[in-house]
Amino acid sequence: MTTDGAIELIQNAMLMTAKTAGPLLLVALIVGLIVGVLQAATQVNEASISFVSKLVAVGVMLIVLGSWTMRSLVDYTQRSISSISNVVR
């Protein structure tokens, strides 16, 4: 295995992680900020409100983006497995 091959595998893995987890984390961040501002404005400090709203938002995003995420992960896995022979040489 060459150093360039290993670096490319790590870069592709990190890019795929960012592509699949990024939208979910971004939605959780936005919903958390909105709920936090609303809780601060209304002085309702209940942790379960924030947790449940983020859970619902991430669940909806999983339903919306689930097929795209799965397709991307399957394509990445197929590319990685097919490139094993190139890296091992």
C-alpha positions in Angstrom: 0.0 0.0 0.0 1.4 3.4 -1.0 1.1 6.5 1.1 -0.9 8.2 -1.6 -3.4 5.4 -1.7 -3.9 5.4 2.1 -4.3 9.2 2.1 -6.9 9.0 -0.7 -8.8 6.3 1.2 -8.9 8.5 4.3 -9.9 11.6 2.4 -12.7 9.8 0.7 -13.9 8.4 4.0 -13.9 11.8 5.7 -15.7 13.4 2.7 -18.4 10.7 2.7 -18.8 11.1 6.5 -19.3 14.9 6.0 -21.7 14.4 3.1 -23.9 11.9 5.0 -23.9 13.4 8.5 -23.6 17.1 7.5 -27.3 17.7 6.6 -28.5 15.9 9.7 -26.2 17.8 12.0 -27.1 21.1 10.3 -30.8 20.6 10.8 -30.3 19.6 14.4 -28.2 22.8 14.9 -30.8 25.1 13.3 -33.7 23.5 15.2 -31.7 23.7 18.4 -31.0 27.4 17.9 -34.6 28.2 17.1 -35.9 26.3 20.1 -33.2 27.9 22.3 -34.2 31.4 21.2 -37.9 30.6 21.7 -37.2 29.1 25.2 -35.2 32.2 26.2 -37.9 34.5 25.0 -40.7 32.7 26.8 -38.5 31.7 29.8 -39.6 28.0 29.4 -36.5 26.1 30.3 -37.5 22.5 29.6 -34.8 20.3 28.2 -37.2 17.7 26.7 -38.7 20.4 24.4 -35.3 20.9 22.7 -34.5 17.2 22.6 -37.9 16.1 21.1 -37.9 18.9 18.5 -34.4 18.0 17.3 -35.3 14.3 17.3 -38.4 15.0 15.2 -36.4 17.2 12.8 -33.6 14.7 12.3 -36.2 11.9 11.8 -37.9 13.9 9.1 -34.6 14.6 7.4 -33.7 10.9 7.6 -37.0 10.1 5.8 -36.4 12.8 3.2 -32.7 12.1 2.6 -32.5 8.4 3.5 -32.5 7.0 0.0 -29.9 9.5 -1.2 -27.7 8.7 1.9 -28.0 5.0 1.4 -27.2 5.3 -2.3 -24.2 7.4 -1.6 -22.9 5.0 1.0 -23.5 2.0 -1.2 -21.6 3.7 -4.1 -18.8 4.6 -1.8 -18.5 1.1 -0.5 -18.5 -0.4 -4.0 -15.8 2.0 -5.1 -13.7 1.3 -2.0 -14.0 -2.5 -2.4 -13.2 -2.3 -6.1 -10.1 -0.2 -5.5 -8.7 -2.6 -2.9 -6.8 -4.4 -5.6 -5.2 -1.1 -6.7 -4.1 -0.2 -3.2 -2.7 -3.6 -2.2 -0.3 -3.9 -5.1 
